[in-house]
Amino acid sequence: MLYYAVVFLVVALVAALFGFGGIAAGAVEIAKILFFVFIVLAVATFIVSLLRKGKR
């Protein structure tokens, strides 16, 4: 998921470089959403792994 966030960020940068503001804004928003979803899932996975280690 982090890979796709970076891909959309690069697409946004290239689109902004060539003057496509609407496409760039859309790609940035998608990149932000994917990045925050990645962070939430990473933190949730970390917490679950800590809880499972604590039960052993």
Sequence and secondary structure as in RCSB ss.txt:
>XXXX:A:sequence
MLYYAVVFLVVALVAALFGFGGIAAGAVEIAKILFFVFIVLAVATFIVSLLRKGKR
>XXXX:A:secstr
 HHHHHHHHHHHHHHHHTT HHHHHHHHHHHHHHHHHHHHHHHHHHHHHHHHHHH 
